[in-house]
Amino acid sequence: MQRTCIRLASSVTTKPLALQEANAALLPPKPLFRQILRSHRNLPSEMRSLGDDYVKAEFRRHRAVTNPVHIIGFLSQWKLYLEALPASKEGEMFVGEKLDPFLLEKMSSEQLGQLYELMQATKDVWKPSQSPVPLLSPARARSLSSDSLWSVCKFVDTITILQ
């Protein structure tokens, strides 16, 4: 017992956290949820409504999750999303950013299918002045299995119901 306490005490540092470490700290779910919705106020109205609905649905789906690994992953990814949102004034054009090709390679066929269907669904809601770069090639979208497409359809139905 004493050795364990000594080992634990020695692992605690007296140095203050670095700025990056402090920024990477997770926010509790409710404050994170509220900050995301507040940051959506800076987006154009079409993007704001789509983003608000999606965030609300995701937080509702993960309300009953008890696995700490899933909770930490969920909160950390939403924190990264919050940091990526622009701090611009309402009405300014929000362009977004391109997905990293390495990230696309790591995705499963189901995730790629969901991403493709989300891209197709958002084209009707948000039509930027420039033509977007396709996230998936048509050949890759055709190669998805029927199970993946079925789950994508359920995903898109959920988004449609929320709107």
N, C-alpha and C positions, 0 to 999 in steps of 0.2 A: 504494500500500500504506500509506504513512504517513498520507495523508489519511483513509483508511478507519479506521485505528486511532485517529486523533484523534477522528473522528466517533463511533466506538463508545465511546471513553472519556468523551466529553462527555455521552453519553446515560445513563451510569451516575450515579445520584444518591447522595449521601452521607446523605440524610435516611432515617430508619427508615420502614418501610412503615406505612401507616395500618392500623388494626385491621381495617377491612373488606377491605382488599387482602390482608392476611395470612390472614384467614378464607377468602377466595375462592381461596387457593392450592390447587392440586390435590394430593390424596393419591395415592401410588402404589397400584396396584390391590389388592395383598394387604392392606395396612393398612386401606384403605377397605372392602374386603370383610369383614374381621374386625370393624371397628367397626360396620358395619351389622348383622351377625349379633348382636353384643353388645347393640346397642340394641333388637333384636327381643326380647330377653329380658324387656323391660318390657311387652310386649304380652300380651294374653290368649292362651291356648294355641292357639286356633283360628287367630287372626290371625298368630301367630308361625310356625306350621307353613306356612301359605300363603305368608307373606313370605319365609321361609327358602328354601323350594323355588323361588320365583320368582327370588330374588337369585342362588341357585346356578346356576340354568339360564341366566340372562342373562350372568353372568360366564363360564360355560363357552362360550356361543355367541360371545362376543367375545374369547376367548383368542387366536385366530389372526388378529385384525384387525391390519393393518399401516398403514393410512391414519392419519396423525397427527391429521387433523381429526376423524375418527370417534372416535379414542381420547380426545381432549380433550373432545369433546361427551359421550361416554359417562361419563367420570369426573366431569365437572362436574355432570351431571344427577344422578348417584348421590350426589355430595357435597351437592347441594341437598336431595335426599331425606333424607339422614342428618340434616341440620340441621332439617328439618321434623318429624322424629320426636320424640315427647314424651319428656321425661326423667322420666317418672312411675314410680311403683312398680308392680310387677306386681299385677294384679287391678283397678286403676282403669280406669274406662271410657275407651276411646280413641274419640273421635268422628270424627276425621279433619277434612278441610276440603273445601269445595265447590270444584269446578273453575271457573276463570275463564272466563266466556263468550267472551272474546277468544281464549283458548287453544283452545276448542272450534271456533271459526270457522276457525282456522288449520289444523286437522287435515284430513287427506285422508279420503275416504270409507272407505278401508281401515282407517285408524286409528280412525275412529269406530265401525266395525263391530267391531274388536277390543275397543275400550273397552266397547261394549254387551255383547258376549259375555262379557267378563271380569266385568262387573257381574252378568250372569245366573248365571255359574258361582259367583261368590262369595256369592250369596244363599243357596245351599244350605249353604255352609260356615259363614258368619257371619250370624246373624240378630239384628240389634240390636233393642233394645226399642222404638225409634221406627221408623216406616216411612221408608225412605230417599227422598230426592228423586231422581227419575229423571234420569240424565245425558243421555239422548237421548229425544226424543219418539218414540212408536211410528211416526208418519208418517215421520220421518227414518230410522228403522231399516228400514222397509219400502222406502225409496227406494234402499238400497244395492244395488250391482250384485252379480250372482252370483259374480263373481271375488272381490269383497271378502268375501262371505260364505264362500267356499271357503277363503280364507286365514285367516279368523276361526276356522273349524272346525279347521284345522290347528293354530292357536294354542291353542285350547281343548283339543285332543287332547294337545298337549305338556304343558299344565298337568295334565291328568288323569293322564298317564303318570308325571309327577314326584311326584304324590301317592301 
